[in-house]
């Protein structure tokens, strides 16, 4: 992150939880890559996504469009539970899933990237009640603000727990995986150890193929897990003395400019630190 030239980096990082920070850097990194002369386009894929077939439709669309987005939903829900989980969920968290995004290195693509970067540097917050959900909700505005956006409606892209009601998974006799009769391009294994698994069971419990994918994914994660990294470890989750940083401490630092000025490095511990201030002013948190 130090190479992204973000001003007041320590103070900026402290104002975000792990999900917010991981998504807030995406705009800056996107612009950095688009600055490379040999970059025809940039495709972002979340770390909890697995690819199963080439992204040929994306590459074709990038020839004539500055951006390619994938909606969470391609069809209206029928059942009340699906409306609540999936349609209202999209209204709260964003129409398009930003686990995937593709940008062409053209003037309009760079304009989108710069706009998104600037919003994420200030407003990348997990705050659905106030209309914000990290980097994702912002992109609802892209088709309105920018020309010629491509909305990729192929059901084989960005398959996940939130759209399985219309994209059942099956595997044919030759091992090809399909979602709603289209070859599966990539599957988004979001939160498969928590809420995501509940949704998988709710919308895909009758699919043996779906849970074969889940078994394969978990085995792959296990094989590639670095032994030296503790579970759920986050380097920026503690003060320098190892004490966990609480969510209220991050929020009050984010919302008060006087604290940001007084404590330019809020990760410090000891006398005169922001950590000490929080202990003294615990009643304000």
Phi, psi and omega per residue, in radians:
X1 nan -0.505 -3.138
X2 -1.063 -0.454 -3.118
X3 -1.395 -0.153 -3.125
X4 -1.481 -0.057 3.052
X5 1.003 0.843 3.067
X6 -1.529 2.160 -3.114
X7 -1.084 2.536 3.084
X8 0.865 0.973 -2.936
X9 -1.011 -0.816 -3.098
X10 -1.055 -0.807 3.130
X11 -1.122 -0.682 3.137
X12 -1.141 -0.791 -3.139
X13 -1.093 -0.716 -3.057
X14 -1.061 -0.483 -3.077
X15 -1.332 0.028 -3.080
X16 -2.158 2.533 2.920
X17 -1.416 -3.100 -2.994
X18 -1.125 -0.690 3.138
X19 -1.228 -0.750 3.123
X20 -1.066 -0.777 -3.096
X21 -1.191 -0.707 -3.136
X22 -1.112 -0.514 3.132
X23 -1.625 -0.464 -3.111
X24 -1.156 -0.471 -3.124
X25 -1.417 -0.170 -3.022
X26 -1.121 -0.707 -3.139
X27 -1.138 -0.746 3.117
X28 -1.090 -0.776 -3.121
X29 -1.186 -0.654 3.103
X30 -1.042 -0.818 3.127
X31 -1.121 -0.658 3.109
X32 -1.052 -0.761 -3.126
X33 -1.227 -0.659 3.132
X34 -1.209 -0.312 3.069
X35 -1.286 -0.255 3.130
X36 -1.323 2.262 -3.057
X37 -1.119 -0.501 -3.088
X38 -1.600 0.142 3.140
X39 -1.598 1.850 3.085
X40 -1.303 -0.555 3.134
X41 -2.853 2.920 3.085
X42 -2.249 2.268 3.072
X43 -2.039 2.141 3.083
X44 -1.747 2.363 3.105
X45 -2.357 2.219 -3.136
X46 -1.024 2.657 3.124
X47 -1.220 -0.213 3.089
X48 -1.793 0.484 3.081
X49 -1.943 2.452 3.044
X50 -2.067 2.323 3.135
X51 -1.596 2.424 -3.135
X52 -2.152 -0.314 3.104
X53 -2.629 2.784 3.139
X54 -1.057 2.609 -3.115
X55 -1.572 0.955 -3.012
X56 -1.091 -0.675 -3.124
X57 -1.133 -0.623 3.118
X58 -1.114 -0.840 -3.108
X59 -1.106 -0.629 3.099
X60 -1.164 -0.756 -3.124
X61 -1.145 -0.588 -3.111
X62 -1.172 -0.264 3.105
X63 -1.211 -0.472 -3.035
X64 -2.201 -0.013 -3.086
X65 -2.329 2.548 -3.122
X66 -1.370 -0.379 -3.088
X67 -2.587 2.552 3.051
X68 -2.154 2.200 3.136
X69 -2.141 2.648 3.088
X70 -2.084 2.127 3.116
X71 -1.239 2.615 2.997
X72 -1.064 -0.706 -3.064
X73 -2.130 2.463 3.059
X74 -1.953 -0.242 -3.123
X75 -2.433 2.634 3.069
X76 -1.131 2.543 3.061
X77 -1.343 2.737 -3.123
X78 -1.873 -0.742 -3.047
X79 -1.593 2.577 -3.114
X80 -0.957 -0.711 -3.131
X81 -1.118 -0.667 3.108
X82 -1.160 -0.633 3.091
X83 -1.082 -0.778 -3.122
X84 -1.175 -0.866 -3.063
X85 -1.197 -0.779 -2.889
X86 -1.832 -0.841 -3.135
X87 -1.302 -0.863 3.101
X88 -1.164 -0.606 3.064
X89 -1.026 -0.712 3.097
X90 -1.174 -0.662 3.112
X91 -1.135 -0.563 3.141
X92 -1.397 -0.716 -2.944
X93 -1.905 -0.140 3.109
X94 2.204 2.435 3.140
X95 -1.212 -0.650 -3.076
X96 -1.866 2.516 3.122
X97 -1.575 2.035 -3.082
X98 -1.560 0.322 2.860
X99 -1.184 -0.267 3.068
X100 -2.367 2.444 3.019
X101 -2.787 2.464 3.081
X102 -2.269 2.313 -3.101
X103 -2.234 2.257 3.048
X104 -1.458 2.532 -3.139
X105 -1.471 1.189 3.067
X106 -2.192 2.992 -3.026
X107 -1.023 -0.754 -3.132
X108 -1.227 -0.602 3.065
X109 -1.120 -0.741 3.107
X110 -1.184 -0.566 3.100
X111 -1.166 -0.717 3.063
X112 -1.068 -0.810 -3.098
X113 -1.059 -0.745 -3.126
X114 -1.170 -0.732 3.108
X115 -1.064 -0.832 -3.130
X116 -1.101 -0.769 3.106
X117 -0.970 -0.831 -3.077
X118 -1.151 -0.634 3.109
X119 -1.203 -0.706 -3.079
X120 -1.238 -0.502 3.128
X121 -1.140 -0.423 -3.068
X122 -2.012 -0.614 -2.935
X123 -2.189 0.583 3.089
X124 -1.538 1.493 -3.009
X125 -2.249 2.504 3.031
X126 -1.565 1.485 -3.011
X127 -2.560 1.138 -3.083
X128 -1.008 -0.520 -3.137
X129 -1.075 -0.501 3.122
X130 -1.844 0.357 3.030
X131 1.427 0.227 -3.123
X132 -2.077 2.380 2.956
X133 -2.460 1.591 3.114
X134 0.772 -2.273 -3.116
X135 -1.455 -0.248 -2.866
X136 -1.411 -0.828 -3.042
X137 -1.090 -0.522 3.127
X138 -1.004 -0.601 -3.005
X139 -1.331 -0.087 2.947
X140 -1.024 -0.464 -3.064
X141 -1.477 -0.239 -3.029
X142 -1.017 -0.848 -3.129
X143 -1.102 -0.412 3.116
X144 -1.456 -0.620 -3.033
X145 -1.531 -0.466 -2.958
X146 -2.209 2.668 -3.030
X147 -1.424 2.429 2.844
X148 1.174 0.637 3.067
X149 -1.174 2.522 3.085
X150 -1.798 2.195 3.066
X151 -1.836 1.891 -3.073
X152 -1.408 1.968 -3.044
X153 -1.826 0.213 3.089
X154 -1.202 2.172 -3.055
X155 -1.205 -0.138 3.112
X156 -1.421 -0.115 -3.106
X157 -1.800 2.385 3.073
X158 0.994 0.816 3.035
X159 -1.329 2.375 -3.077
X160 -2.798 3.125 -3.078
X161 -1.008 -0.548 -3.042
X162 -1.391 -0.094 3.095
X163 -2.292 0.247 -3.126
X164 -1.169 -0.367 3.137
X165 -1.087 -0.415 3.112
X166 -2.017 0.002 -3.094
X167 -2.323 1.148 3.138
X168 -1.070 2.456 -3.111
X169 -1.616 2.366 3.015
X170 -2.530 2.752 3.122
X171 -2.163 2.207 -3.106
X172 -1.460 -3.117 -3.040
X173 -1.171 -0.324 3.133
X174 -1.702 0.073 3.088
X175 1.566 0.041 3.083
X176 -1.297 2.347 -3.113
X177 -1.726 2.368 -3.116
X178 -2.155 2.609 2.970
X179 -2.208 2.030 -3.097
X180 0.915 0.733 3.089
X181 1.202 0.196 2.994
X182 -1.915 2.467 3.086
X183 -0.944 2.312 3.132
X184 -1.200 2.144 3.107
X185 -1.614 -0.891 3.008
X186 -2.684 2.584 -3.130
X187 -2.010 2.372 -3.087
X188 -1.795 1.836 -3.061
X189 -1.553 1.000 -3.064
X190 -1.203 2.220 3.008
X191 0.868 0.810 -3.062
X192 -1.221 -0.189 3.102
X193 -1.751 0.025 -3.115
X194 -2.382 -2.045 -3.067
X195 -1.101 -0.568 -3.124
X196 -1.080 -0.624 3.133
X197 -1.185 -0.658 3.076
X198 -1.040 -0.751 3.142
X199 -1.198 -0.656 3.086
X200 -1.057 -0.747 3.136
X201 -1.213 -0.614 -3.111
X202 -1.183 -0.696 -3.016
X203 -1.908 -0.055 -3.128
X204 -2.451 0.370 -3.015
X205 -1.105 -0.384 -3.113
X206 -1.571 -0.003 -3.065
X207 -1.779 1.856 3.052
X208 -1.109 -0.655 -3.123
X209 -1.059 -0.689 3.134
X210 -1.046 -0.802 -3.083
X211 -1.364 -0.306 2.943
X212 -1.187 -0.698 3.046
X213 -1.069 -0.765 -3.128
X214 -1.109 -0.734 3.111
X215 -1.082 -0.793 3.131
X216 -1.050 -0.754 -3.094
X217 -1.122 -0.773 -3.133
X218 -1.118 -0.668 3.091
X219 -1.134 -0.700 3.129
X220 -1.129 -0.718 3.090
X221 -1.066 -0.793 -3.134
X222 -1.058 -0.717 -3.118
X223 -1.188 -0.515 -3.050
X224 -1.790 0.060 -3.137
X225 -1.267 2.104 3.104
X226 -1.113 2.202 -3.054
X227 -1.114 -0.498 -3.052
X228 -1.434 -0.129 -3.119
X229 -1.697 2.056 3.118
X230 -1.107 2.704 3.100
X231 -1.009 2.383 3.084
X232 0.990 0.527 3.126
X233 -1.287 2.435 3.037
X234 -2.467 2.078 -3.066
X235 -1.050 -0.638 -3.073
X236 -1.634 0.308 -3.099
X237 -1.582 -0.035 -3.072
X238 -2.352 2.792 2.920
X239 -1.242 3.005 -3.053
X240 -1.143 -0.328 3.097
X241 -1.566 0.070 3.094
X242 1.642 -0.086 3.118
X243 -1.229 2.367 -3.119
X244 -1.153 2.393 3.060
X245 -1.503 2.193 -3.099
X246 -1.479 2.777 3.119
X247 -1.087 -0.773 3.087
X248 -1.046 -0.579 3.109
X249 -1.157 -0.679 3.089
X250 -1.157 -0.729 -3.083
X251 -1.140 -0.772 -3.090
X252 -1.195 -0.577 3.081
X253 -1.206 -0.681 3.128
X254 -1.134 -0.663 -2.988
X255 -1.569 -0.236 -3.085
X256 -2.018 1.926 -3.130
X257 -1.129 -0.556 -3.126
X258 -1.104 -0.620 3.117
X259 -1.244 -0.624 3.120
X260 -1.144 -0.657 3.112
X261 -1.247 -0.709 -3.095
X262 -1.246 -0.535 -3.065
X263 -2.262 1.370 -3.085
X264 -1.130 -0.425 3.028
X265 -2.083 1.520 -3.034
X266 -1.260 -0.140 3.123
X267 -1.354 -0.244 -3.093
X268 -1.125 2.649 3.036
X269 -2.022 2.913 3.069
X270 1.778 -3.019 -3.085
X271 -1.082 2.368 3.105
X272 1.359 0.169 -3.106
X273 -1.604 2.883 3.043
X274 -1.114 -0.615 3.091
X275 -1.023 -0.769 3.092
X276 -1.117 -0.722 3.115
X277 -1.006 -0.724 -3.137
X278 -1.116 -0.664 3.105
X279 -1.145 -0.733 -3.129
X280 -1.204 -0.645 -3.066
X281 -1.870 0.629 -3.085
X282 -0.957 -0.583 -3.107
X283 -1.150 -0.335 -3.130
X284 -1.498 -0.234 -3.043
X285 -1.461 nan nan
